[in-house]
Amino acid sequence: MTSRLVFTNAIAGPGFRLSPPCSAIRFGLVFPRGCLLNRIVNDGRYHTLMAFRSLSSLVPHASDLLALEVEELAGVLLANLNSYEGMAGNSVYQNGLICQSNFVSALEQTGRGQKPEYGGKQPLVSRALMEAWAWLEREGILIRDPNQPAPWFFISRRGQGMRSQQDFEAYRKASLLPKSQLHPLIATKVYPAFLRGEYDTAIFQAFREIEVAVRAAAGFPADLVGVNLMREALRPVKNTAPAGPLTDTLLPVAEQEGMASLFAGAILLYKNPQSHRNVPADAADAAEVIGFASHLLRMVDRRKAESSAKQSAAP
């Protein structure tokens, strides 16, 4: 079940003003979706903050929260922690730092007249949230302050930029496919489609780049395409037939055949279906396939460089 992000009651404390369309809303009323608090800073400018969002406003039911994967719950937790900055008079967020122990205590709310946010399931919820907290630490989004003896944390610059679920989802997608590890062509031409969630398009573009690169490296005409292109460019040495322009003749013939089949099979399996119909793919699967395409492109680059070096050394 997907829960929408909604806002709960928020208070404009000292040094804050309400921004439109919230200016007519008075103390104690519910802020509409997207309402912002503007905090007045020393130089007279305003620093825009989101209204406080409780965990139960983000995911109302404990069963739904507990069903989330740790990465999904981390996004909910981050949205909650980011919103503490706009909440006056709380023990969780002080001087730009978040106290982990105070956060946990606030979840339990065991004081007089108080009830845990998720009732009888609060202990399970609290443990799940600590798993999400650990995930945010591992990702470098929550950073422990080394100057504090108690567990106080600050939200990294990257984390502060993730103010919405959409921001966090974009980060999660990016973490599945690190741009720095991709072939430059993939990073430039394919990565943006992946981040937009256009996975079938991204896969097609990745293997189209392989086809273009192989054709250019082999020096073949534009009308040689697809599987035939791969077979010709990487043709193994057999009998009197010459090797293809990108064939590594130092390899055993069986491995030469394997490389030709690898490229031909990749085009058949990943490019051709995307050309003719919609092929469902999720982010994780798409990331693996695009990473594979990046590897194939690097193989083409190596074979092109080695072939050029061999031709230059020839008498």
N, C-alpha and C positions, 0 to 999 in steps of 0.2 A: 504494500500500500504506500502511495506517495503522499506525503503530507505537505500542504502549502505553507509557506512562511507567512505568518500573520503577526501583528503587533499587539502587545498587551498594554495595560495601563502604564503610563509614564508620567513623570513629574518633572516640571521645569524648575530646577533648583536655583539657588543664588548664582548670578553671573551667566544665566542662560536666557535666551529669548526664543519664542516659537516662530518658526518660519512659515510662510504661506504654503499650503492652505490651512495651516494649523493656528493662525494668529487669533482666530475667533474662539478657539477651544480653551476652556479654562481649566484650572487645577483639578485633577482627579478624574477627568474624562478620558475615554479611550482614544488614542491617536489613530487616525486613518492610516491605511497602508502607505508606506513611503514617507511618512511624516518625519521631519528632521528637527533636531535641536541645534541651534547655533550658539556655541559658547564664546563669550567675549574674552579675548586674550589681551595681554598687556599692551600690544601695539595698536589696539583698537580694531583689529580685524576679527572676523568670525571664523571659527573652526567648526565645520559641519559634522554632526554626530547623528547616528541613527538612534531612535527611541529604544529604550530597553525592551528586550524580548526574552521573556522567560522560556525555559525549556518546554513547559507544557503548552505554551502558545505556539511553539514550533512543531512539536509532536504531542498532541493532546493525550494520547492513550499509551500507557506503559507497554502494552503488548506490541504496539507498532514500533515503539522505540527499541524494544529488546529484539525485534526481528531484523533491525538494520545491521548491515555489515559494519565492521569497525570503521572502515573508511567513510561510509555514509554517516555514521553517528559522529565522527570527527567533524564533519561539515556542520552538523547541527550544533555541536558543542562550540565550535569556533564562532558561529553566528551569535550564540548566547554570550560568550566571553567578550567579543568585540563590542557588544551593546552595553556592557557594564560601564564603559567610559562615559556614557550619557546619563547615568543614573546617580543622582546626588545622594550622599549620606549612606553609603553601603560599606560593609567591612571587607568585601571581596576585592574591590578595585580601589587602590590607594596610591597616589603619587606615580601613576603610570605603571603600577605593578599589580599582579593578580596573586592573591594568597590562596594556595591550593587547599590548605586545611580549612580556611574560612569558607571556601567554595563548597567543600564537602559538608561542613556544618550547616551551611545555608540550605543545602539539599534536604538534609534530615529534618530541620526545623522542629527540634524537640522541646522548645521552650513552652512556657505556659500559654495555652490557647492556640498554639500553632500546630499545624499538621504537615506531614511531608507532602511534597508536591505531587508525588505519585502514589500516595496512600500506602497500602500494605506491600506493594511491589517496589517501594523505594530502595530497600537494600540491594535488590537485583539491578535496579536502574543505576544506582550509585557505582556499583562494580563495573557495569558496562561503560559508564562514563569515564571511569578511570582507565579502562582499556583505550578508549578514544583519546584521552589526555596523553597517554603514553605514545600513541600513534602520532599525535601532533608534535610531541617532543622529538620523536625519531625523524620526522620530516623537517625539523628545524623551524617550525612555526611557533611553538611555545619554547622559550629559552629561559632556563633558570638563571636568576640573577646571582652571580658569584659573590656579590658584596653582602648578601643577606644570609644569616645563619639558618633561618626558617625557609621552607620551600616557597619563595616568591618568584613569580615568573613575569616576563614581559612578552607581548606578542610581537613577533618579528615584523620587519617592514613588509615582507611578502604577505604575512598573515593579516596585517592591517588593511592591505588592499583587497582582501576577500570579504567584502561586506554583504554579499548575497550568496544564495545557494548556487546561482549561475556562475559566480566568480570561483567558487570552490570546485564546482564540477569541471570548469575549464582547467583548473590546476591539476585535478586528478587525471584528466585525460592527458595533459602534458607530461605528467610523471610516468605514465605508461609508455610513452614514446619520447625519451630524452632527445631533444633536438640536437644537442652537441654530439651525439653518437651517430647521427645520420649522414649519409652521403650528401654533399652540398645540393645536388639536384633534388633530392627527396626533401631536404629541409626547406628549400625555396619554393618548390612547386606542389608538393604533396602535403606537407605538414599543416598548412592553413586549413585545408579541407578536412583533415583529421580533427583538428580542434573544433571545427564547426559541427562535428558529428556526422559529416557526410562520408561515411566509411566506405561504401561501395565506390563512390567517386574517387576517393583517395587511393584505394587499391588499384583501380583501373589506371589512374594517372601514374602510379608508381611503376607499373609494368609497361605502360606506354613509354616511359622514360628509358626503360631497359631496351625496348625495341629500337628506339631512336639512337641510343648510344651504341648498340651493337652494329646497326647499319652504318653509322658514321665511322666507327672504328675499323670495320671491315672494308669500307669503301664501296659498298653495294648501292645500286640504284634504289630510288624511292618505291618502285613497284614490287620489290622483294620484301615480303612482310611475314609476320607471324612465325609459325613453326618452321616453315621452309627457310626463312631468314636465319633462324637459330641453327638449323641443321647444316646450312651452307657455311656459315661463319665459323662453326666449331667442328667441321667435318673431320673425322679421324683419318689417320693414315691407313689406307687399306690397299693392298696390292700395288697397282701403279697409280691409283687416284691420289692427287696432291692433297695435302692437308688444307683445312680452311684457314683463312687469314688470322683467326684468333685462336687456333688450336695450339695447345702446348705440346709440341712434338717430343719433349723430353719425358713426358709421362708415358706409361705403358698404354697400349692401344685400348685396353679395357677401360682405363680411367679417362682417356680421351672421349670414348663413347659415353661414359658416365656424365662428363661435363656437358656434352651436346644434349643428352637426354634431360639433364637437370634444367637447362635453359628452355628447351622445347616444352618440357612438362610444366614448367612454371607459367609459360605463356598460355598453354592449354587450360591449366587449372585456375589461374587467377585473372588473366586479362580477357580471354575470350568470353567466359560467362558474363562478366561485367559489361561487355560490349552489347550483349543481346537481351539481357533481362535484369531485373532487380534481384540482387543476391544479398539476403540479409546477413549482416555482420555486426557484432558488438565491438565495443572499444578495445577490449583485451585481444580478441582475435585479429582485429584490423591492425593493431600495433605489432603483433607477431609477424603478420604477413608483410607489412611495410618494412619492418626490420630486415626480413629476408630479402626483399627487393633491394634494400640499401646494400646488403652484402653482395648480391649479384652485380650491382653496378660497380662496386669496388673491384670485383673480379675482372670486369670488363676493362676498367682503368689499368689494372696491372698487366693484362694481356696486351693491351694497346701499347703501353710503355715498353714492354719486353719485345714486342714485334717491331716497334720503331727502332729500338736499340740494335736489334739483330740486322735490320736493313741498313742502318748507318754503318755497321761494322763490316758489311759485306764488301768485297773488292769491286 
